[in-house]
Amino acid sequence: MSPPQQDADPRAEDSYSDSDSASDILNTANDEGWEDVEPEEDSQPVVGLFSADVYPDVRVMLKETRERYNFDLVKVQKEFDLDFLGTIKLVNYIRSEVQKGNKSPDVSSKSVFDDDSYLKPVLDDDALLYNLEDLADDSAEEGNNEKTTDKRVAELEEELELLRGQFANYRLAVQTSMSEQLQATDDSVPAKPVATKSEAATRIEDADEGYFTSYSTNTIHETMLKDAIRTDAYRDFIYDNKGLFKGKVVMDVGCGTGILSMFCARAGAKMVIAVDNSNIIQKARENVYKNGFADVIQCVRGKIEEVTLPVPQVDIIVSEWMGYGLLYEAMLDSVLWARDHYLAPGGLMVPSHTTLRIAPYVDSDFVDSHVTFWKSVYGFDMSSMLTNIYDEAIVTGAKPENVVADSAVFLPLPLHTITVEELTFLKNFEVTLKEDIDGLDGWNIWFDTFFMPSPTSKFNDNAIPSDMKKEGFVAFTTGPFETETHWQQCVLLADHSERKPVPLKKGQVIKGSIAYKKKEEGSRALDIEVKWNIDGVEERKQSWSLQ
Ligand code: SAH
């Protein structure tokens, strides 16, 4: 059951410092020349029309544009009596001219920019296009002098309704044209000469494309969202710690459907940058818009390592990056890249820690169904299928009785400090059998996840999620002793084809080492190797691949 939601942060004094926070960048209070224009509470930063400067909101940007560049967008809009789409064309026309280096675009006639090609946004997620209502409000203020307030309010309401409808249509049209554009780009990019690219690089590039495509389907997101152990944990941490999120700039690395971004927006974040390189971002955009968060959450399509963001740093990075065996997918590499390039000093990683655990595994039923099975399938000998059967790590759900010793943590991952290099490792571990067994069938690996409220929170590497929860922290396990998650566990079967298992006694100590490394550089697949030694009775080494 989920803990009750709270408005106040129960561990507020433990939270990280506000100073140096990325949200200060958006705080205009101290910026010269902007004192007289207070940004609205739900304002959205916007890139200047004639410069790459980011302004706290559209009004401030337009004021600066009038004063510094002598260009009055609202005046031009009125002069040509531009409707919503006309104004969009005007904005995109100016932006495209400025991009070409022309800082004095010709606006002497409407025909200059009255072309449907200007409906395509020049900037990704251009906040100006999403806030054109602000322009309407500006002109409304002047109209108020002439008309009665009531009549004007009714007119404005009508106008707003119309704008909302046009805006929704425009947004959908933009999404469609953007995906068409992307497809067109993909198709039209000439294949690079084979000689310039190694086979491995091509393989990895193809695999990468497949990786992001796999995240474009509903099914995978449905599986993740319905994994309540996972999704509740993020929700509970964010909602139970609203104090940490209020007024902050958050980055959601790999936003998928946008769920974590929306949790953050609902918790009071000032701005959320939701990044994803899969087509699912289009759904995220729609979800964000339909739930009324378009002014807080900016969806950016692309790899986090390649996109241009509207802010130089963020206060909080939230991400659900965990893969099978924790590190399969190598998405953590991208999250750590984002941390090193964007997280403000003292900023918070959500989650903050994960730990990898290993335990000896015994399950003769599973071995029978997975291995012995092939010896007779519907009465046919399919033992050809047994070739390399022990080489693959298997993602499956173990039962508590399959784990015959207390597990050992072999890699703690403090997410504020760990480096990508440390994700390739060789670590020792030691476990003591809790019962007599006929033989070891292999190893069971899983991970635990912890959400500490500060980058400096004390954390014990051997922490157990259920104990941490009793202390009021948010944590979850993917191990076999609690509700199964979609990650299940990773089973490494010991190769019994040539060496029969040795019976072992309760109390016997198994000393081992485990190594993780990427299948090849840039690959998302893993090679895992375990060496183990049982009191000199059995000494073995075996490798598995997780792909
Ligand atoms: N945050 C969502 C989805 C998590 S799945 C949720 O919790 O439900 C991980 C997502 O990260 C996928 O949609 C994938 O496309 C995206 N992703 C992985 N690596 C990425 C990268 N380097 N840049 C951008 N998006 C990435």
Residues whose N, C-alpha, C, O or C-beta is under 5 A from the ligand:
A	BS01	SAH	F212 Y215 M224 V253 G254 C255 G256 T257 I259 L260 V275 D276 N277 S278 G302 K303 I304 E320 M331 S334
